[in-house]
Amino acid sequence: MNCKKVKKEDKLGENRMIKINKRLKELVEELISHTWDYSLNVKILPCGATLIDAGVEAEGTYEAGRIITEICHGGLCRASLSLANMDGIVLPQITVESFYPTLSAYDIQAGYAVEGEIVSGPINMYLKKDALRYKKLSNIDKTTVGIAIIQSNDIPANEWVLSLSEQSHFHPKDLCLIVMPMQSVVSATQIAGRMNENVIFSLENSIGYNSLKVKHIIGNAPICPVAKRDSKKRKAYPDDLLHYGAAVFLTLDANPDEDLQKLAEVLCFQSAPIYGEFFSDILGKAKGNFMDIPGLKDINKVAQVTINDFNTGRVYQAGNKNIALLRELLSLVS
C-alpha cells in the first residue's frame, strides 16, 4: 500500500468521500433488495425518481428505521437496536454514535423545510450548501447523495419532486426519496435516532456554541409506540421520548475557562421553559405545524447530557430521565 498516496487523498477529502458514497449505496441497496423482509414498497415515480415507501402504504420495521437513521447521517454513524427497561417501562430503543458530529448530525441529518415538507439526509448537502457548518469534505458523488428522507403522510406529488430536483440541482432520476409518516415504526425509530442531532442543533442554534468542538458523541433514546391512525386524543410523540427519556454522552475539546457543568444543564430539556408539557400540547399551540412551534430552536433537547472534557478527562452530568412523566404519557396512548 502506498501510504503517502492514501494520506494525500485523505487530506484532500477525496478518499473519505469515496468511502461515504460506498456506505450510502450499501445502505440504500440493503433496503431495496430486502423490501419484503423490511415491509417496504419501492417504485419509480412518473418523473423518474425512485421512491421507497417506509410507512405510507407499507408497514416498515424497526430494522428499516435503524438503517434509515444511518442514511440520515450520510452513512456517518452506527446505530443499533435493543430493549430499554426504565423502571418497569419496557420499550425498544436505538443507540447511535455519530461520526464527525457537526457534519453527520447537523449538516446532513437536521431537517430542512421544502415547500411544506421536512427533508433530511444526504440531499441536505445541496439544499443547505450555503449554510453548511462543516466544509472540509468535497468531491461528492451526486448520484449517491440525492437521497432525501421525507416525513409525510402522503406520497409526494410529482410537481413537488420536480421542485426538489430543481432546488437541489439533481436530475429526477438521480433522486431517491424515502418517505414515512409520523405514525409509523420507521419514523418513530429514525426520530429517536436524532438524539445527537438535538444536542448539536442546540449548541449551534440555541446557545451559539461552536459544535466543531464536539469530537465524539453517542446517545440512546426509547422508541415511541405507534398507532394505526392519528387520533384527536392526546398521545405520545417521538419528541416526548427524546425530551424525557433520551441520554447523550459527548466528548468536548473545551477551553479551560468554560463552565461545562452549566453547558450540560442548558443542553437538557429540563432547562426549557415548557418542561413538563407533552409534545401534543406544544404542537397544538402551533396548530399542528412543527416549524411554527414557538421557541423551536430552544426545545430540541434531550433528557440527560454528560460532557467529557477532552482536555482534563473530567465528566459533567445534568438532567434525568423523567420516569413519572413517561409513565403518565404512555398511559394516554389509545
C-alpha positions in Angstrom: 0.0 0.0 0.0 1.2 3.5 -0.9 0.8 5.3 2.5 1.8 8.6 1.0 -1.0 8.4 -1.6 -3.6 7.5 1.0 -2.6 10.4 3.2 -2.7 12.8 0.3 -6.2 11.7 -0.8 -7.5 11.9 2.7 -6.0 15.4 3.1 -8.0 16.5 0.0 -11.1 14.9 1.4 -11.4 12.6 -1.7 -10.7 9.3 -0.1 -13.1 10.0 2.7 -16.0 10.9 0.3 -15.5 7.8 -1.7 -16.0 5.8 1.5 -19.1 7.8 2.3 -20.6 7.2 -1.1 -19.9 3.5 -0.9 -21.5 3.2 2.5 -24.7 5.1 1.3 -25.0 2.9 -1.7 -24.8 -0.2 0.5 -27.4 1.1 2.9 -29.9 2.0 0.1 -29.3 -1.2 -1.7 -30.0 -3.1 1.5 -33.4 -1.5 1.7 -34.3 -2.1 -2.0 -33.0 -5.7 -2.0 -34.9 -6.6 1.1 -38.2 -4.9 0.6 -40.2 -7.9 1.7 -38.2 -8.5 4.8 -38.5 -4.9 5.9 -42.1 -4.4 4.7 -41.3 -1.6 2.3 -42.6 -0.7 -1.2 -40.3 0.6 -3.9 -41.5 2.2 -7.2 -40.4 4.7 -9.8 -42.4 7.9 -9.8 -43.6 9.5 -13.1 -40.7 12.0 -13.1 -38.1 9.1 -12.8 -37.3 9.4 -9.1 -37.0 6.2 -7.0 -39.5 6.1 -4.1 -39.1 3.9 -1.0 -42.3 3.8 0.9 -41.4 3.1 4.5 -44.8 3.7 6.2 -47.4 5.4 4.0 -48.9 2.3 2.4 -46.2 -0.1 3.7 -45.8 -1.3 7.3 -42.0 -0.8 7.7 -39.9 -2.3 10.6 -37.6 -1.2 13.4 -34.7 -2.5 11.4 -35.6 -0.4 8.4 -35.8 2.6 10.7 -32.3 1.8 12.0 -30.9 1.6 8.5 -32.6 4.9 7.6 -31.1 6.5 10.7 -27.7 5.7 9.3 -28.7 7.0 5.8 -30.0 10.2 7.5 -26.4 10.7 8.8 -25.0 10.3 5.3 -23.7 6.9 6.4 -21.5 8.6 9.0 -22.9 6.8 12.1 -23.6 3.4 13.5 -27.0 2.6 15.0 -28.2 -0.4 17.0 -31.5 -1.6 18.4 -32.3 -3.1 21.8 -34.9 -3.0 24.6 -34.8 -0.4 27.3 -36.2 -1.1 30.8 -36.8 2.2 32.5 -38.1 1.4 36.0 -40.5 -1.2 34.6 -41.3 0.7 31.4 -40.0 -1.6 28.6 -39.6 0.0 25.1 -37.5 -0.6 22.1 -34.5 1.8 22.0 -31.9 2.9 19.5 -28.3 3.8 20.2 -26.4 6.0 17.8 -22.7 7.0 17.5 -22.4 9.9 15.1 -19.1 10.3 13.4 -17.9 13.9 12.5 -20.9 15.1 14.6 -21.4 18.5 13.1 -21.3 17.1 9.6 -23.4 14.0 10.1 -25.9 15.0 12.9 -26.3 18.7 11.9 -25.5 19.5 8.3 -26.9 16.2 6.9 -29.4 14.9 9.4 -31.1 18.0 10.7 -34.4 18.7 8.9 -34.8 21.3 6.2 -38.2 22.7 5.1 -39.1 22.3 1.4 -42.5 23.6 0.4 -44.3 22.2 3.4 -42.3 19.0 3.9 -39.4 18.3 6.2 -36.5 16.9 4.3 -33.3 15.4 5.8 -30.4 13.2 4.8 -27.6 13.4 2.2 -29.5 15.8 -0.1 -29.1 18.5 2.6 -25.5 18.9 1.5 -27.0 20.6 -1.6 -30.2 22.1 -0.2 -28.2 23.7 2.7 -24.9 24.2 0.8 -24.6 27.9 1.8 -25.2 27.1 5.4 -23.1 24.1 5.9 -21.2 24.3 9.2 -18.6 21.6 8.2 -16.9 22.5 5.0 -13.9 20.1 4.8 -15.3 17.4 2.6 -15.5 17.8 -1.2 -15.7 15.7 -4.4 -19.2 14.4 -3.6 -20.8 11.8 -6.0 -24.2 13.4 -6.8 -25.8 10.2 -7.9 -25.3 8.9 -4.4 -26.2 11.9 -2.2 -29.5 12.7 -4.0 -31.1 10.8 -1.1 -33.9 12.5 0.8 -35.7 11.3 3.9 -39.2 12.8 4.0 -41.6 12.7 6.9 -45.1 12.9 5.2 -48.4 11.2 5.5 -48.6 11.0 1.7 -46.5 10.0 -1.3 -45.0 13.3 -2.7 -46.7 14.7 -5.7 -44.8 14.7 -9.0 -44.7 18.5 -9.0 -43.2 18.6 -5.6 -40.5 16.1 -6.6 -39.6 18.2 -9.7 -39.3 21.3 -7.4 -37.0 19.4 -5.1 -35.0 18.3 -8.2 -34.6 22.0 -9.2 -33.7 23.2 -5.8 -31.1 20.5 -5.2 -29.8 20.5 -8.8 -30.3 16.8 -9.2 -31.9 15.2 -12.2 -35.2 13.5 -11.0 -33.8 10.1 -12.0 -30.9 10.6 -9.6 -33.2 11.2 -6.6 -34.1 8.5 -4.1 -36.9 9.5 -1.8 -37.6 7.6 1.4 -41.0 8.5 2.8 -42.7 7.7 6.1 -45.5 9.3 8.2 -45.0 10.3 11.8 -47.3 7.5 13.0 -45.1 4.6 11.7 -42.5 2.3 13.2 -39.8 3.6 10.8 -40.4 7.3 11.6 -40.6 6.6 15.3 -37.2 4.8 15.1 -35.4 7.4 13.0 -36.8 10.3 15.1 -35.5 8.6 18.2 -32.2 8.3 16.4 -31.9 12.1 16.3 -30.9 12.5 20.0 -27.3 13.5 18.9 -28.8 16.0 16.4 -30.7 17.6 19.2 -27.6 18.3 21.1 -25.6 19.6 18.1 -28.6 21.7 17.0 -29.0 23.2 20.5 -25.3 24.0 20.6 -25.4 25.8 17.2 -28.8 27.4 17.2 -29.9 27.9 20.8 -26.6 28.6 22.5 -24.4 29.8 19.7 -21.6 27.4 20.6 -19.1 26.0 18.1 -20.2 22.4 17.7 -17.0 21.6 15.9 -15.5 21.3 19.4 -17.6 18.1 19.8 -15.1 15.3 19.0 -17.3 12.3 19.8 -20.9 11.8 20.5 -23.1 8.8 21.3 -26.6 8.6 22.6 -29.7 6.4 23.1 -33.4 7.0 23.2 -36.5 4.9 23.6 -38.7 4.5 20.5 -42.2 5.8 20.8 -45.2 3.4 20.5 -47.2 4.0 17.3 -50.9 3.8 16.4 -52.7 2.8 13.2 -54.1 6.3 12.6 -54.0 9.7 14.1 -56.4 10.4 16.9 -57.5 13.7 18.3 -56.8 12.4 21.8 -53.5 13.3 23.4 -50.9 10.7 22.8 -47.2 10.1 22.8 -44.9 11.6 20.2 -41.3 10.6 19.4 -40.2 14.0 20.6 -41.6 13.3 24.1 -39.4 10.3 24.4 -36.4 12.4 23.4 -37.4 15.1 25.9 -37.9 12.8 28.9 -36.1 9.6 28.0 -33.0 10.2 25.9 -29.4 10.4 27.1 -26.3 11.7 25.2 -22.6 11.5 26.1 -20.3 13.9 24.2 -16.5 14.4 24.3 -15.8 18.2 24.1 -12.5 19.9 23.3 -13.4 22.8 25.5 -11.5 25.9 26.5 -10.1 25.9 30.1 -12.3 28.7 31.2 -15.6 27.2 30.0 -18.3 26.2 32.6 -19.1 22.7 31.3 -21.5 21.9 34.1 -23.6 24.9 33.1 -23.4 23.9 29.5 -24.6 20.4 30.3 -27.5 21.9 32.2 -28.5 24.2 29.3 -28.5 21.3 26.8 -31.0 19.3 28.8 -34.8 19.6 28.2 -35.1 20.3 31.9 -33.8 23.8 31.2 -36.6 24.6 28.7 -39.5 26.8 30.0 -42.0 24.2 28.7 -40.5 21.4 30.7 -43.3 19.1 31.9 -45.5 19.6 28.8 -46.3 16.9 26.3 -45.5 17.4 22.6 -49.1 17.1 21.5 -49.9 20.2 23.6 -46.8 22.0 22.3 -47.7 21.1 18.7 -51.3 22.2 19.3 -50.2 25.7 20.1 -48.6 25.8 16.6 -51.8 24.5 15.0 -50.1 21.3 14.1 -47.2 22.9 12.1 -43.9 21.7 13.6 -41.9 24.6 12.1 -44.2 27.1 13.7 -43.7 25.9 17.3 -42.8 28.9 19.4 -39.2 28.9 20.5 -38.5 25.8 18.4 -34.7 26.3 18.5 -34.7 26.2 22.3 -36.6 23.0 22.8 -34.7 20.5 20.7 -33.1 19.0 23.8 -32.8 15.6 25.5 -33.4 14.4 29.0 -29.9 13.8 30.1 -26.5 15.0 29.0 -23.0 14.0 30.0 -20.0 16.0 28.9 -16.5 14.5 28.9 -13.8 17.3 28.9 -11.3 16.1 26.4 -8.5 18.2 28.0 -8.9 17.1 31.6 -10.9 13.9 31.5 -13.5 15.3 33.9 -17.1 14.4 33.4 -20.1 16.7 33.9 -23.6 15.4 34.1 -27.0 17.1 34.0 -30.7 16.2 33.7 -32.5 13.0 34.4 -34.9 10.7 32.6 -38.4 11.5 33.9 -40.0 8.1 34.5 -43.1 9.6 36.2 -43.9 11.7 33.1 -43.1 8.9 30.7 -45.5 6.6 32.7 -48.2 9.3 32.6 -47.6 9.9 28.9 -47.7 6.2 27.8 -50.9 5.6 29.8 -52.6 8.1 27.5 -51.9 6.3 24.3 -55.1 5.0 22.8 
